[in-house]
């Protein structure tokens, strides 16, 4: 239900960006006292600029701008030392720094860069550079700071040229497509203080020479393919402040005490490996600077006791471990700075001392979901922005004291055993509530109201409860709503048409209630502009299918194959400044949904922004299926089953080329299954037209070859595979005596033409002939059997008469 993105190097990045701005400003302010840049370096920089293009169409970072646009060959701006992103030595005029982070640069790094022989600082982070990093960078032997992170480089090998940069202290190669063994060329760079190799394809074990880099303050090897056991030699890196080894394939058992000797440690992250971390339950030890402790999925069996003494701890992640028992009471106030705690996906059964309210004054985010917690729900601290306790065994009412937590932005109590009415304050007492998720409980009564004019709700999910009454119209004030789910309740009213005024609504699920009556029409053509999923199944809606509404669902009309895949979710941002440190958290949150797709109910923990679905099944809709469904070219799932629909299946359904599931079963549809369905629906994985009045041949096509006879059962007029009934005219029995010529003249189309000529006598011979031709050409299979039977009947009538003449 939730995903969290945290960059524990964000502080460093922000400080670095600020340093870049300061250095650039200072270099400009000192222009009057500075020696002009050298011609050969100006030429090298202009060649660098000309070799690269600017990708201005990209949004990039919030601080991105094309710094090289200020680089001019002539005029007052021809002094390269005055250019944006360029720093020179005031006495010599040589270029010493290039600060081109997030400068929208696109292309391959030109070799001219190596002509800046006095360069000490080179930062090309966050651009769109591709190709390979040129080996000529190794000629910049004065470099102390080098960053190529977050670009689009091809796979990079050993980078042997790094061995030439003997003065290097700062190296950032995050997300530069490095592969193979950890860079051997760095083995003698013991003066390094900052080494960031995260998000690459490095493999093998961590080399022992890395433990000789005792000056390191920052080491990030996370999100690679490293393996083997973690060495106890990490305890040698006494100056480490940040250590991130997460998201690799490390194995074995490691003592947490190895890292307790690192007195300067600020952030420790070992999450998402295959290790088992052992902690000494009786260790009373303090790391005075420890603020971030992340051990997700580390097979911990207990909450480390030494955390009780970490007075500056701000972030604690212990989710997805093997922790049993109760949550210790001390954890809530171990640190006055504690901002976020995550204990989800463990085997915790309760809370020590059974607190009515959690004792903390600083916590902003609590996630204790997916455990075995029972009893009454404890009230979160007033400072809390996010309170997630889903998938536990809490019982009782929602405590009224939760109304005092007016800063709440996300409240998720779903999948528990709670009951009683929903407090009124959840509608109007919170200043910035963006997600209210109470699904799968036993809440009763009515939906609280009213909702304020400045309602900030993005996700509203009260599904799978026992709520009655009507949907509050004041929810129309919640213009930010994206997900709206009230399914599986006992709500009773006509369709709440005001929902169409919500401009951002993408998911609307109202199935399994008592909505009734005719849906009617939208008040204008601009309603539901972003709707992608609608489920009104298992209600008592009547009348024709809502043609006018279908015509307004514009988000389903156009398929965007190049659209960036994202989840429909909300983001909550919160930050903290403590003792000069600045940390920002981003929480991405959504609600799970259950909808019927491909014939079965499916659980969607997250919803892609390209998924589209319409489910109007199990109602009392009548009339024909409108042709306008064919305009919804992005539609993936359509379910109109279990209604009282009549008429043909419109051929326009064949235009839904993205359709994967089509269920029209249990209606009164008649006529042919359009051949277009077999020819064009190349992604169709589920098809059901059973229990209708359909006739004719089953279409052939790549996908239709995969459907079994259950898809067509109880349609007596259908023929062709996979049914045993074949289509076409059966073979005629041999003719007797003088009937041979007569039968030949009636063969194939001739007999049919005369049948329809006779049928047309009453209204005109011409009409009869035209009808005959049309039916013969288009519906040969339909009348073949009728004509054959009629021909045999006429023969039998003629034969006795001929025998009398002969006698």
NURO-812851 format. One record per residue (C-alpha): x, y, z. Coordinates in steps of 0.2 Angstrom, whole numbers, padded with zeros to 4 digits, always signed. Each point is the difference from the previous one (the first is absolute). Example, Ala and Ser with C-alpha at 12.3 -4.5 7.8 and 13.67 -1.06 7.14 Angstrom:
NURO-812851
+0062-0022+0039;+0006+0017-0003;
end
This chain:
NURO-812851
+0000+0000+0000;+0014+0012+0003;+0017+0002-0007;+0013+0012+0007;+0015+0009-0008;+0014+0007+0011;+0016+0006-0005;+0012+0000+0014;+0013+0010-0010;-0013+0014-0003;+0008+0011+0012;+0017-0001-0008;-0008+0003-0017;-0009+0016+0006;+0016+0006+0008;+0010-0003-0016;-0013+0009-0011;+0001+0015+0012;+0019-0001-0001;-0001+0001-0019;-0011+0015+0001;+0011+0009+0012;+0016-0004-0010;-0008+0006-0016;-0006+0016+0008;+0017+0003+0009;+0009-0003-0017;-0011+0012-0008;+0002+0014+0013;+0019-0002-0001;+0000+0003-0018;+0008+0018+0002;+0015-0007+0009;+0003-0015-0010;+0011-0004-0015;-0009-0004-0016;-0001-0018-0005;+0013-0008-0012;-0005-0001-0018;+0003-0019-0002;-0011-0003+0015;-0014+0011-0007;+0002-0009-0017;-0001-0017+0010;-0016+0005+0009;-0008+0007-0016;+0004-0017-0009;-0008-0008+0016;-0015+0010-0002;-0002-0003-0019;+0002-0018+0002;-0015-0002+0011;-0018+0006-0003;-0012+0006+0013;-0015-0011+0005;-0012+0014+0005;-0015-0010-0002;+0004-0010+0015;-0007+0005+0017;+0016-0006+0009;+0004+0006+0018;-0009+0015+0007;+0016+0010-0001;+0005-0006-0018;+0004+0014-0012;+0011+0001-0016;+0016+0007+0008;+0010-0001-0017;-0011+0012-0008;+0010+0014+0008;+0016-0006-0009;+0003+0013-0014;+0015+0001-0012;+0000+0018-0002;-0006+0016+0009;+0001+0005+0018;-0005-0018+0005;+0015-0008-0009;+0010-0002+0016;-0003-0018+0005;+0003+0003+0018;-0016+0010+0000;-0010-0014-0007;-0013-0009+0010;+0006-0016+0008;+0018+0005-0003;+0013+0004+0014;+0017+0007-0003;+0016+0003+0010;+0000+0018+0004;+0019+0002-0002;+0003-0012-0015;-0016+0001-0009;+0000-0019-0003;-0017-0009+0001;+0000-0010+0016;-0019-0004+0002;-0014-0006-0011;-0017+0000+0009;-0012-0006-0013;-0012-0010+0011;-0017-0001-0008;+0004+0011-0015;-0011-0010-0013;+0015-0006-0009;-0003-0013-0013;+0013-0010-0010;+0017-0008+0003;+0014+0008+0010;+0013+0007-0012;+0018-0003+0001;+0003+0019+0001;-0004-0001+0018;+0017-0007+0003;+0009+0016-0005;-0005+0008+0016;+0015-0006+0009;-0002+0010+0016;-0017-0006+0003;-0003-0006+0018;-0019+0000+0001;-0011-0009-0014;-0019-0002+0003;-0011-0006-0014;-0013-0008+0011;-0018-0002-0006;+0002+0003-0019;-0004-0010-0015;+0017-0005-0004;+0002-0017-0010;+0013-0011-0008;+0016-0004+0010;+0009+0011+0013;+0016+0004-0010;+0017-0006+0006;+0007+0017-0003;-0008+0005+0017;+0014-0009+0008;+0012+0014-0007;-0008+0012+0012;+0012-0005+0014;-0004+0015+0011;-0018-0005+0003;-0005-0002+0018;-0019+0000-0003;-0008-0011-0014;-0019-0003-0003;-0008-0008-0015;-0015-0007+0009;-0018-0002-0007;+0004+0001-0018;-0004-0012-0015;+0017-0008-0003;+0002-0016-0009;+0007-0015+0010;+0017+0006+0008;+0014-0013+0003;+0015+0002+0011;+0003+0018-0001;+0018-0003+0001;+0004+0019-0002;-0006+0003+0018;+0017-0007+0006;+0008+0016-0008;-0011+0012+0011;+0012-0001+0016;-0007+0016+0008;-0019-0006-0001;-0009+0001+0017;-0018+0001-0007;-0007-0013-0013;-0018-0001-0004;-0005-0013-0014;-0018-0004+0005;-0010-0007-0014;+0013+0001-0013;-0003-0018-0006;+0016-0007+0008;+0002-0019-0001;+0011-0014+0005;+0011-0001+0015;+0002+0015+0012;+0012+0012-0008;+0018-0006+0002;+0007+0016-0006;-0005+0008+0017;+0010-0012+0011;+0013+0013+0003;-0011+0015+0003;+0001-0001+0019;-0003+0019+0001;-0018-0001-0006;-0013+0007+0012;-0015-0002-0011;-0004-0016-0011;-0017-0002-0007;-0002-0015-0012;-0019-0003+0003;-0012-0006-0013;+0012-0008-0012;+0003-0019-0005;+0015-0003+0010;+0002-0018+0005;+0011-0012+0010;+0006+0003+0018;+0005+0016+0009;+0019+0001-0003;+0011+0000+0016;+0010+0015-0006;-0016+0010+0002;+0003-0002+0019;+0016+0010-0002;-0009+0016-0004;-0001+0006+0018;-0003+0018-0005;-0017-0005-0007;-0015+0010+0007;-0013-0005-0013;-0001-0018-0008;-0015-0005-0010;+0001-0017-0010;-0019-0003+0001;-0011-0006-0015;+0013-0010-0008;+0003-0019-0003;+0013-0002+0014;+0001-0017+0009;+0009-0009+0014;+0002+0003+0018;+0002+0017+0008;+0017+0001+0008;+0003+0005+0018;+0013+0012-0006;-0013+0013-0003;+0004+0005+0018;+0017+0007-0006;-0009+0014-0010;+0000+0011+0016;-0005+0016-0009;-0015-0007-0009;-0016+0011+0002;-0011-0008-0013;+0001-0019-0005;-0013-0007-0012;+0001-0018-0006;-0018-0003-0003;-0008-0009-0015;+0014-0013-0004;+0002-0018+0002;+0011-0001+0016;-0003-0016+0010;+0005-0007+0017;-0001+0006+0018;+0007+0016+0006;+0002+0008+0017;-0008+0017+0001;+0014+0004+0013;+0012+0001-0015;-0008+0017-0004;-0001+0006+0018;+0018+0005+0001;-0003+0013-0014;-0002+0015+0012;-0003+0012-0015;-0014-0010-0008;-0015+0010-0005;-0009-0012-0012;+0001-0019-0001;-0010-0010-0013;+0001-0018-0002;-0017-0004-0007;-0006-0012-0014;+0014-0013+0001;+0001-0018+0005;+0009+0003+0016;-0005-0004+0018;+0004+0014+0012;+0004-0005+0018;-0002+0013+0014;+0005-0002+0018;-0015+0003+0010;+0009+0007+0015;+0012+0012-0008;-0002+0017+0007;+0010+0010-0013;-0003+0018-0008;+0005+0006-0017;-0001+0018+0003;-0003+0005-0018;-0011-0014-0006;-0016+0007-0008;-0005-0013-0013;-0001-0019+0003;-0007-0010-0014;+0000-0019+0001;-0015-0006-0010;+0000-0018-0004;+0015-0005+0010;-0008-0015+0009;+0001+0009+0016;-0008-0009+0014;-0002+0014+0013;+0000+0019+0000;+0019+0004+0004;+0001+0006+0018;+0014+0012-0003;-0012+0011-0009;-0008+0005+0017;+0016+0011+0003;+0001+0008-0017;-0005+0018+0005;+0001+0007-0018;-0009-0013-0009;-0012+0007-0013;-0004-0015-0012;-0003-0018+0005;-0004-0013-0013;-0002-0018+0006;-0014-0006-0011;+0000-0017-0009;+0010-0009+0014;-0004-0015+0012;-0004+0010+0015;-0012-0007+0013;-0008+0005+0016;-0005+0018+0005;+0006+0017-0005;+0010+0006+0014;-0006+0016+0008;+0017+0009+0000;+0000+0000-0019;-0012+0014-0001;+0011+0012+0010;+0017-0006-0002;+0004+0015-0009;-0007+0018+0000;+0004+0001-0018;-0009-0016-0006;-0009+0004-0016;-0005-0016-0008;-0001-0018+0006;-0004-0015-0011;-0004-0017+0008;-0011-0007-0013;+0000-0018-0007;+0006-0009+0016;-0009-0011+0013;-0003+0013+0014;-0015-0004+0011;-0003+0015+0011;+0007+0016+0008;+0009+0000+0017;-0011+0008+0013;-0015+0001-0012;+0001+0018-0002;-0016+0010-0004;+0011+0013-0009;+0018-0002-0007;+0012+0011+0011;+0010+0011-0012;+0001+0018-0005;+0010-0001-0016;-0006-0015-0010;-0007+0004-0017;-0002-0017-0008;-0005-0017+0008;-0002-0016-0010;-0004-0015+0011;-0010-0009-0014;+0000-0018-0004;+0002-0007+0017;-0010-0010+0013;-0004+0015+0011;-0017-0001+0009;-0010+0010+0013;-0006+0018-0002;+0009+0012-0012;+0012+0011+0009;-0001+0019-0004;+0015+0006-0010;+0010+0015+0007;-0007+0017-0006;+0015+0003-0010;-0004-0015-0012;-0003+0003-0018;-0001-0018-0005;-0008-0014+0010;+0000-0017-0009;-0006-0015+0010;-0009-0011-0014;+0000-0019+0001;-0001-0002+0018;-0013-0006+0013;-0005+0016+0008;-0018+0000+0007;-0012+0012+0007;-0004+0018-0005;+0011+0013-0008;+0005+0010+0016;-0008+0017+0001;+0017+0007+0005;+0007-0002-0017;-0010+0016-0004;+0014+0009+0009;+0013-0006-0013;-0004+0014-0012;+0016-0001-0010;-0004-0017-0007;+0002-0002-0018;-0001-0019-0002;-0011-0011+0011;-0001-0018-0005;-0009-0012+0012;-0005-0012-0014;-0002-0019+0002;-0002-0001+0019;-0015-0005+0010;-0006+0017+0006;-0018+0005+0001;-0012+0014+0005;-0004+0016-0008;+0014+0011-0009;+0003+0015+0010;-0007+0016-0007;+0017+0009+0002;+0007-0011-0014;-0010+0011-0012;+0004+0017+0005;+0013+0001+0014;+0016-0003-0009;+0009+0014-0009;+0009-0010-0013;-0007-0018-0001;+0005-0007-0017;-0004-0019+0003;-0014-0007+0011;+0001-0019-0002;-0012-0010+0011;-0004-0015-0011;-0004-0018+0006;-0006+0003+0017;-0017+0000+0008;-0004+0018+0001;-0019+0004+0000;-0011+0015-0001;+0002+0014-0013;+0014+0008-0008;+0005+0015+0010;-0002+0018-0007;+0001+0014-0005;+0016+0002-0009;+0008+0017+0000;+0002+0011-0016;+0019-0002+0001;-0001-0019+0002;+0017-0007-0005;-0005-0019-0001;+0009-0009-0014;-0005-0018+0005;-0017-0004+0008;-0002-0019+0004;-0014-0006+0011;-0003-0016-0009;-0005-0017+0008;-0009+0007+0015;-0019+0001+0005;-0003+0018-0004;-0018+0005-0004;-0008+0016-0007;+0006+0011-0014;+0016+0007-0006;+0003+0017+0007;-0002+0013-0014;+0013+0011+0010;+0013-0012-0007;-0001+0010-0016;+0011+0013+0009;+0014-0013-0001;+0006+0006-0017;+0017-0010+0003;-0008-0017+0001;+0008-0013-0011;-0006-0016+0008;-0018-0002+0006;-0005-0017+0007;-0016-0004+0009;-0003-0017-0006;-0007-0015+0011;-0011+0011+0011;-0019+0003+0001;-0001+0017-0007;-0017+0003-0008;-0004+0014-0012;+0000+0005-0019;+0017+0002-0009;+0009+0015+0008;+0002+0010-0016;+0009+0014+0009;+0016-0012+0000;+0002+0006-0018;+0005+0017+0006;+0016-0007+0008;+0014+0005-0013;+0013-0012+0006;-0010-0016+0004;+0008-0015-0008;-0007-0015+0009;-0019-0001+0005;-0005-0016+0008;-0018-0002+0007;-0004-0018-0003;-0010-0011+0012;-0012+0013+0007;-0018+0005-0003;+0002+0014-0013;-0016+0000-0010;-0009+0009-0014;+0005+0007-0017;+0018+0007-0001;-0006+0014-0011;+0012+0012-0009;+0014+0012+0005;-0004+0018+0001;+0014+0004-0012;+0013-0008-0011;+0015+0004+0012;-0005-0012+0014;+0011-0015+0006;+0015+0007-0011;+0013-0011+0008;-0011-0016+0004;+0010-0016-0004;-0009-0013+0011;-0018-0001+0004;-0009-0014+0009;-0019+0001+0003;-0003-0018+0000;-0012-0010+0011;-0013+0014+0003;-0017+0003-0006;+0003+0013-0014;-0013+0000-0014;-0004+0007-0017;+0012+0001-0015;+0019+0000+0002;+0006+0017+0004;+0004+0006-0018;+0003+0018+0004;+0012-0004+0014;+0010-0012-0011;+0003+0014-0012;+0007+0011+0014;+0013-0013+0006;+0014+0008-0010;+0015-0008+0009;-0006-0016-0007;+0000+0006-0018;+0018+0001-0004;+0013-0013+0003;+0017+0008+0003;+0013-0014-0003;+0015+0011+0005;-0008+0006+0016;+0011-0001+0016;-0006-0014+0011;-0005+0006+0017;-0011-0005+0014;-0016+0010+0005;+0006+0006+0017;+0002+0015+0011;+0016+0007+0007;+0002+0007+0017;+0016+0010+0003;+0007+0005+0017;+0016+0006+0007;+0010+0003+0015;+0014+0012+0005;+0010-0006+0015;+0016+0007+0006;+0004+0007-0017;-0005-0016-0010;-0014+0001-0013;-0009-0016-0004;-0014-0002-0012;-0012-0015-0001;-0011-0005-0015;-0014-0012+0003;-0010-0007-0015;-0016-0008+0005;-0015-0008-0008;-0015-0011+0004;-0002-0018-0006;-0015-0004-0010;-0010-0016-0005;-0008+0000-0017;-0006-0014-0011;+0011-0003-0015;+0002-0015-0012;-0015-0009+0009;+0007+0001+0018;+0001+0012+0014;+0018+0007+0000;+0010+0009+0014;+0010+0015-0006;+0012+0006+0013;+0005+0015-0011;-0008+0007-0016;+0009+0004-0015;-0004+0016-0008;-0003-0008-0017;-0013-0014+0006;-0018+0003-0006;-0015-0010+0005;-0019+0001-0001;-0011-0011+0010;-0019+0002-0001;-0004-0018+0003;-0014-0007+0011;-0012+0014-0002;-0017+0001-0009;+0006+0010-0015;-0011-0002-0016;+0001+0005-0018;+0015-0002-0012;+0019+0001+0002;+0004+0017-0006;+0012+0002-0015;+0009+0014+0010;+0009-0013+0010;+0011-0002-0015;+0007+0017+0002;+0009-0005+0017;+0016-0006-0009;+0010-0001+0016;-0013-0011+0009;+0008-0017+0007;-0015-0008+0008;-0019+0001-0003;-0013-0009+0010;-0018+0002-0005;-0006-0018+0006;-0015-0004+0010;-0012+0013-0007;-0015+0000-0011;+0009+0007-0016;-0007-0004-0017;+0004+0002-0018;+0017-0004-0009;+0018+0002+0006;+0006+0016-0008;+0014-0002-0013;+0008+0015+0008;+0006-0010+0014;+0013-0007-0012;+0008+0018+0001;+0005-0003+0018;+0018-0007-0005;+0006+0001+0018;-0014-0010+0007;+0005-0015+0010;-0016-0006+0008;-0018+0001-0007;-0015-0008+0010;-0017+0002-0008;-0007-0016+0007;-0018-0002+0008;-0009+0012-0011;-0012-0002-0014;+0011+0005-0014;-0003-0006-0018;+0007-0001-0017;+0018-0003-0005;+0016+0002+0010;+0008+0013-0011;+0015-0007-0010;+0010+0016+0004;+0002-0007+0018;+0010-0014-0007;+0010+0011-0012;+0005+0014+0011;+0000-0004+0019;+0017-0007+0000;+0002+0002+0019;-0016-0008+0005;+0003-0013+0014;-0017-0003+0007;-0017+0000-0010;-0017-0006+0006;-0016+0002-0010;-0009-0016+0008;-0018+0000+0004;-0006+0012-0014;-0010-0003-0016;+0015+0002-0012;+0001-0010-0017;+0011-0003-0014;+0019-0004-0002;+0012+0004+0014;+0013+0012-0006;+0017-0007-0004;+0016+0009+0006;+0016-0002+0010;-0008+0003+0017;-0016-0009-0004;+0009-0016-0003;+0004+0000+0019;-0018+0001+0007;-0009-0016+0004;-0018-0005-0002;-0005+0008+0017;+0001+0017-0008;-0014-0004-0011;-0012-0012+0009;-0019+0002+0000;+0000+0009-0017;-0008-0014-0011;+0002+0010-0016;+0019+0001+0001;+0011-0012-0011;+0018-0003-0003;+0015-0004+0011;+0002-0003+0014;-0018-0006+0000;-0005-0017-0008;-0013+0008-0011;+0007+0004-0018;-0006+0014-0011;-0005+0000-0018;-0012-0010-0011;-0001-0019+0003;+0002-0012-0015;-0015-0004-0010;-0006-0018-0002;+0002-0007-0018;-0014+0005-0012;-0013-0013-0007;-0003-0002-0019;-0005+0016-0008;+0003+0011+0015;+0019+0002-0004;-0002+0014-0012;-0012+0009+0011;+0011-0002+0015;+0015+0006-0009;-0009+0016-0005;-0005+0003+0018;+0017-0003+0007;+0010+0013+0010;-0008+0017-0002;-0013-0004-0013;-0012-0008+0012;+0002+0014+0013;-0004+0014-0013;-0016-0008-0005;-0005-0002+0018;+0002+0018+0003;-0009+0005-0016;-0015-0010+0007;+0002+0009+0016;+0000+0017-0009;-0016-0003-0010;-0011+0008+0013;+0009+0016+0001;+0007+0000-0018;+0011-0011-0010;+0015+0012-0001;+0001+0001+0019;+0000-0018+0001;+0014-0002-0012;+0011+0013+0009;-0003-0008+0016;+0005-0017-0007;+0016+0007-0007;+0004+0008+0017;-0003-0015+0010;+0008-0012-0011;+0016+0010-0001;+0001+0004+0019;-0009-0013+0009;+0003-0016-0010;+0002-0010+0016;-0016+0006+0008;-0012-0006-0014;+0009-0015-0006;-0009-0012+0011;-0017+0008-0002;+0002-0001-0019;+0006-0018+0000;-0015-0005+0011;-0012+0009-0012;+0008-0008-0015;-0002-0017+0007;-0018+0003+0004;-0005+0006-0017;+0008-0015-0008;-0010-0012+0011;-0016+0009-0005;+0004-0001-0019;+0005-0019+0000;-0017-0008+0003;-0008+0011-0014;+0013-0006-0012;-0003-0018+0005;-0018+0001-0004;+0003+0007-0018;+0012-0015-0003;-0013-0012+0006;
end
